[in-house]
């Protein structure tokens, strides 16, 4: 039941991805998005009929903006998205128990613009502890989980909840659960190949977690001081991340051009 080598997540980036990923589309509406997603399913489907689907809440937010939902709307949850995918779609909700560690990984990825272990190994720059970014990111992740929960409840969807830490502990067992959930209970998880990526967590992550938790344990006055003093650093690192992101876009665009030559 293995999905195709290219999953819908990559097709959705044609709408909401980086500049080198996006394609030109007319003004988006629900009917167009429904057809786009069906076409993406068809393009990624394997002979046994399975297609992959991966979507971050931030991408849902961008799609909502493209569909004309105001950014300050109380209905920004974009609940209608459930009506735009095929009726047979199964929802698998990947969550994480250790929210601060997730925030640390995301902040580091934003700083370096390295989004997997292969890119991280080539990174020659530096990471800077950023309390403001960690606080903002932790809050954002909690809000995104709450939005997904509201989305499922609003649409009476019972997703299969898969916890990241459980996948790390026993990947094959979790894949076996997923196979059963999408209609292949007799699939053999032992046939699944080894993971091509490794965990990006490292000693630095643990040091950041300890430092962040220490600051959080301080009184509100000291936390406010850390926040105020951290704003200039946060702004500077945001600017540096944007520069690195632009360089990454140029590099990937150049690599794609060379592949076509």
Protein Blocks (a to p, Z undefined) as FASTA:
>chain_A
ZZcfbdfklmmmmmmmcfklpccdddddfklmmmmmmmmmmmmpcfkopacddddfklmm
mmmmmnopafkbcklnommlmmmpcfklccdddddfblmlmmmmmmmmmmnopabfklmm
mpcbdcdddfklmmmmmmmmmmmmmmmmmmmmmnopacddddfklmmmmmmlmmmmmmmm
nopakbcfklpccdfbdcfbdfklmmmmmmmmmmmmpcfklmmmmmmmmmmmmmmmmmmm
mmmmmmmmmmmmmmmmmmmZZ
